[in-house]
Amino acid sequence: MFFHGIFLPWIRRAGAWLFWPALAVVAWGELTPHPPTLPGPWLWDKAAHFTAYFGLSLLAALGWGLRRSLVWVFLAVVALGGALEILQTIVGRDGEWGDFFANDLGALAGLAVAIIYLAAPRTLVEEPRRD
């Protein structure tokens, strides 16, 4: 009862609110002429793309919730990744298919984690009906 009564609505609100600043950071990172290099495993730019779109998809799906079709969330994040890869040519960077696929895999993984997070507790907390 605690999870659905108190905690889950806060997580959903946080996802909805944090999506917008995360979107701004990802768009800036994709469109800045000389993006910063991140330390550790993110030296490989595909890992940075995966992580960025994982976060975007996760936050968007948490904010959107299971009551609506999450296919639209996934398609919107994929379209955003494609559009930003195309727009990179305007700022002097090269859009790459590898980056686009890393974006898509990250979006798919973020969506999967959100679905598991939103759906699994419901099955754990609901009491079985005795009819």
Steps between C-alpha positions, in 0.01 A plus 500: 500500500784739582654472155184591310358739754800723568823410323393428140326836437816681613717293266261573213504874573879500525524324162267754340686800644856373453438402139512862380841596646636163383369573151676837503829341609479228233412751226789723609739205502389388155510846343803664659786523249759362744329275754684421821648154533381310800737287710483126549294278275347809337824566310332287234236736362250220434482435875425869557223488237356182653504651850344830391208339319458236772444785745269693271285197427492393864393845622243543223347157561485556876327834446265359234404191701350168404149633446594629157678339210877506560558434131456875445767576760744266328423637152537859620839432658617316185379788281680748725824303470467487121422870474796595718734279296382679185531844662861424596602571141394863549737552794797341327476151645433173323179310566573129515282193459687340789399787728140468383496127577661560841227760567232248404644220712524736798141613448381140480690401816369804690146418394541137611630604843211746543243236405651250744509764773143617442342159443683266738404672827136495398510121475687472830269722705161411368329229693359212298124514456295229658182469307 
